[in-house]
Amino acid sequence: MTSTTQQSHSKPAVPILIPAVLIAATSASILSTDLYTPSLPHLQEIFNTSADRVQLTMSLNLAGFALAQLFYGPLSDRVGRRPVLLAGMVGFFLASIGCALATSVEVLIVARAFQGMTACAEAVVGYAVIRELYNEAGAVKVLGAYGMAIALAPAVGPVLGGYMHVWFGWRSNFILVVGLIVVVMTLIWRFLPETLEKPNPDAIRPSRLISGYLGLLRDGPFMTYVLISGIVLGGLFALITAFPFVFIERMNVPTEQYGYYSAAIVVAYFVGSLAVNRAAGHFTSDQLLGAGLLLCMLGGLSLAALVIAGLETPMRITATQLLFGVGLGLIMATAPVRAFDVCRAGHGYAAAMLGAVEMSCGALGALLVGVLHDGTAMPVTVALAGSGLVAAALFFAKRPWRFRPA
């Protein structure tokens, strides 16, 4: 694997408060899902519905998260990063109140879809702001630290959410999210600067939108990195959606204890992000990405071996997914940076396409395990093993490390 040319120009020092604000926004978005995952199996009885309908609260949330980014990205190129993020957080606030007040599974599904459509503003703006403030090596390090910090949210979320479900009921999780959003909006208003140097007045013109996204779809190197990150995220969201049912329903893990198993995988992601932060500058982004893909593939295949042999237990399943978690940490700190580097479009468009593809794949992963739900671990096994194999095959077949920064 040959080395890619690193951007060598220096940029002014960035106050640590800026990535901290972005981390806070991302954490609130993550917690809106991870807090209530231990409640998922119980919502069947609460709303007198089926598991596949409950799982729609995950897959349609991710679909909304994916599609809305295609609009937020160009809009942020037109009016700036800061106002788009603030407007998205206001919508996120209203949607979370709707989730907390839902009286039926249908209302919760709609509110969760709207929650995804609004919470995704931080994803587009966050990537764009980081890439506009740092060069490649700096961005890799920041995203590594970013990954370590936001890993705390999905680690703490299911643990806290399980206890809150037992103590106060499932609605309390969304009430907590509402409070967090208020804090985040205050921080954004006070501390986040505008990083877009030159707004594009034509960015949201329909013809420009169509031509911009078609151009990105034809950009082979860019789409290779985008699809790699999207495919592994599809495996992750299949895991997030299916594991509460596998662990709590099938393996009789107490609701308040499920979060500890989920947290172990997140700690592995934290380790992968830490490895990237330490290794940036010593290894190329593509070398770290390749290592992450191999680990994800091994995690999926080891889970498949357990399930096929009939040896799955909560501890054994979690042990296999430590490999997947470390690999995911490596991938999510490198693939987005390389996607931006080889992309020839504006960062707003690129961030929107990246986020849309990633979360669309996540929605498909969640939908797949919902459609195939049979009470066993086999559907999530197929999703995880398949995502690792396909992403690794794409990377080594396309060899995107040959392409220099645009």
N, C-alpha and C positions, 0 to 999 in steps of 0.2 A: 504494500500500500504506500503510495508516494505521498509526500507532505504537501499540503496546500499552502499557498502563500498567505501569511497572516498579515492583517492590516497593521501597519507600523506607526501610523500617525497618532500622536497623542491628543487627548482631549482634556478639557479642564476637569479638576477634581469635582466629584459629585457629592453633595452632602448625604450622609448616611440616612437622613430622615426621608429622602425621596423614595428609595427602595423600601424603606420601612412602611411608608404609607401604602405603597402598592401591595406589599405583603399583607397588610391589614385588610385591604379590599378583597384580595384573593382568598384570604382565610375565611372571611364572612361568606363568600360564595361557596366555598367547599363545605363549610359547616351547615349550610342550608340543606345539604343532602346527607352528610355523614352523621349528623346528630340524630336523624330519625331512622337510620337503617335498622337499628334493633327493633323498632316498632313495626317494620314491614310485615312480618308473619302475623302479628296480632291484629292488623288492620282488616284482615279477612273476616274475623269475628265481629270486630267493632262495626264495620259497615255491611256485614252479611253479604260478602262478595267472594270472588275467587282469587287465587294467587296471581293469575295472569293479569287480572285487572289492577290489582295492587301494584304489580311491577310496571304497569303503564305510567305510574307516577314517577318512575325513574326514566324510562325510555323516552317519553314525550318531553320531560324536562330537558333531557340532553338534546333532543331534536330541536326544541326551541332555542336552546343555548347555541346550537350549531348554526341554524339558519339566520338568526338575527345578526350574527357577526358580519355577515356579508353586507349588511347595511351600515353597521356601526363603523367598520373600517374606513370606507370611503367618506362617511360623514365626518369622521375625525380628521381626514385629510382636508375637508372643506372648512370646518368651523374650529378645529383644534382638538387636542386630546383631552384637556381639562373639562370643557363643558359637556362633552359626550359622556365622560365618566360620571360626572355629577348627575346628569339626567338619568343615566342608567341606574344609579344608586337609588334615586327617588322611586323609579318604577319597581326596583327590587324590594324596597320598603313596603310598597302597597301590595305587591304580590305575596309577600311573606305574611302580611296581616290576613290576606285571603286564605292562605293555607291554614293558619291558626284557627280561623272561624269556619272551616269547611264542615258541612253537615252530612255530606255523602261522598262516596268515592268519586263520583262524577265531578263534583265541585272541586275536590282535591286534585284531580287530574288536570282540570283546566287551570287552577291556580298554580300548580307546579309547572305547567307548560309556560305560563306567563312569567313565572319566577325565573325560568331558564332564559327566556327571551330578554330579560332585563339584567340579570346577573352577569351575562356574558360581556357586557361593556368593559368590565375590568380586564378581561382576558385580552381583548384587542388592544386596548390602550396600554396595558402593562408591557406587553412585548414591544410595542412600538416605542414607548418612552425609553425602555432599557436600551434598545438598539440605537436610538438617537443620541443617547448620552454617553455610550461606551464604544470602544473599538472591539474587534472580535475577541481578543484574549480577555479584555475586561468584561465583556458581556457574558462569556462563558463562566468566568468566576462569579459574577453577580447572579447569574441564573443558578449556579451551583449553590450559592448561599441562599438564594430565593427558594430553591427546592428544599433545602434543609429546614428553613424557617416555616414554610407553609406545610411541611410534612407534619408539623406538630398539630395542625388542625384535624386532619383525618386520623391521627393517632389518638388525640384526646376526644374527638367528636363521638365516635361510637361508644366509648367508655362512659362519657358524661351522659350521652343520650340514653343509654341503657338504664342508668340509675334514675334519670329524670322521668323516663317512661314508667318505671316501677313506682316512684314516689309521687309524681304529679300528673302523669298521663301524657299521651303522645303530643298533645297541643303545646305543652310547655316548651318543647324543643323549638318550635317556630316562634314562640314568644321571645325566647332568648335571642334568636337570630334577628328579630326586629330591633331589640336593644343594641346589638352589635352594629347593625347598619347605621343607626343614629350616630354612634361614636365614629364610625368610618367616614360618614359624610362630613362630619365636623373636621376631621383630620385632613381630608381632601381639600375642603374649602380653605383651610388655613395654611397648608404647607405645600401642596402639589403645584409646581409651576407649569407653564405651557412650554412644551418642547418642540412643537411644530414651528419651524422657522419661516416657512412660506406656504400659506394656505393655497389650495388649488380650487379656484372658483368653479371648475368644471367637474369636480370629483364625483358629484352625485347626479350628474346628467345621465339619463337612462342609457343613451348610446355609449357613453363613456364607461358606465358600469358594465355593460355587456361586453364591450371590447376589452376592458381591463381584465375581467375574470376569464374570458376566453383565452387571452394572452397568457395568463398564469397557467391555465389548464394545458396549454401547449408548451410550457416551459418545463422540459423533461427533468433537468437537475433539481429544480425547485420542487416539483411535484413528487420526486422520488423521496426527498427528505420529509415532505409533508405526509405522504402516505405511510412512511415508516413509523413516524410518531403516532399517526392516527390508528394504525393497525394494532400497535401494542396497547394503546389506550382502550381500544375495543375489548381486548382481553381483560384489562383492569376493571372496566365498568361491568363486564360480565361477572367478574368476581364479586364486586361490590353488591350487585343485585342478587346474585344467587347464594352467596355464602350465608346470609342470615337465615335463609330457609333450610340450607343443608345443616348448619350448625345447631340452630335453635329447634327446628321441627324434627329433623331426622336423627340428630345425634344428642338431642335433649340437653344442650348447653343452656344454662339459665340466661335469661335475657340480659341481666345486668353484667354477666361475665363475657358475653360475646365480644364486646369491645376490646378486651385484652388480646384476643386472637387477631383481630383486625389491626390492633396497634403494633403487633410484632412485625407484620408485613410493612407497615409504614416506617418503622424503625429501620428496616432493611433499605427502604427507599432513601431514608436519611443518610445511611452509610454510603449509598451510591452517589448521592449528591455531594457528600463530603469528599469522596474520592475524586470527583471531577474538580472540585475546588482546589484540591492539593496537586492534582496532576496537570492542570491547565498550564501550558508553557513547557512542560516536559514531554507531553505527547500531543499529537494533533487531535483536533475535534473528531475526525473520522476514525482514528484508532480507538478512542474512548467509546464512540458510538458502536463500532463493531464488537467491542468487548461486551457492551451492554446487551446487544442483540443476542449474542451467544448465551449469556446468562438467562435472559428471558426464555429462550428456546429450551434450555435445560430445565428451567422451572416448570414449564408446561409439560414437557415429556416425563419428568419425574412424577408429576401429579397423575398423568395418564397411567404410568406403570402401577402406582398405588391403587387406583380405582379398578383397573383391569384385574389386578391380583386380589381384589376384595380386602385390602389391608388398610383402608382409609379410617383414620381417627382424627379428631380435631387437632391433636398435636402433630401428627404425621403430615396432615394436609398443610398446616401452617409452616412446618419445616421446609417442605418443597417450595412454598411460595416466598421464602426468604431469598432464594435465587432470583425469582422474578422481580421482587422488590428492589434489590440492588441493581439489577439490569435496567429497570425502569428509571431509576435515579440517574444513571449514566446517560440514557437516551434522551430524557426530557431536558437535560442541560446542554445537549450538543446538537441534536437534530434541528431544533428551531433556529439556533444561531447559524448553522450552515445553510438552512433554507433561506434566511435573509441574505446571506452573503452571495449566493448564486442567483438570487432573484433580480430581475431587471425592471421590476415595477416599484411603485411607491410602497413605503413601509405600511401604510394604512391598508392598502389592498392586500399586501402579502400577509399581514397579521390577521386580517379577516378570513382569507382563504385558509390559512394555517389552522386557525381556531375552528372554522366551520367544518373542515375535513376531520380534524381530531375528534370533535364532539359528535359529528355524524357517525363516525366509526364507533364512538362510545355508545351512542343510541342504538346502533345495530347490534352491538355486543349485548346490551341490556335486553333488547327486544328478542334476540336469539334465545337467551336462556329462559325468557318468559314463555315464548312459544313452545320450546322443548321441555318445559318444566314437567318433571315426573316424580319429584320428591327425592331423586338421587343426585349424586355429584357428577353424573356423566355429562349433562349439558354444559356445565361450566368447564369441565375437563376438555371437551371438544373445542370450546371457545379459546381457552388459554393456550393449549398446545397448538392449535391452528394459528393463532395470532403470532406466536413466537416463530414458528416455522416459516410462515409467509413473509413476515417482516425481514427476517434474516436472509431468506432467499432473494427478496427484492434488492436488498443492499448489496449482496455479493454478486448478483447478476448484473445490476446496472453500474456498479463501481462508481458512485457519484463523487468519490474523492478526486477523480481526474479533473474535475471542473474547478477553475479558479474563481475567486470572487468577482461578481459582476462590476 
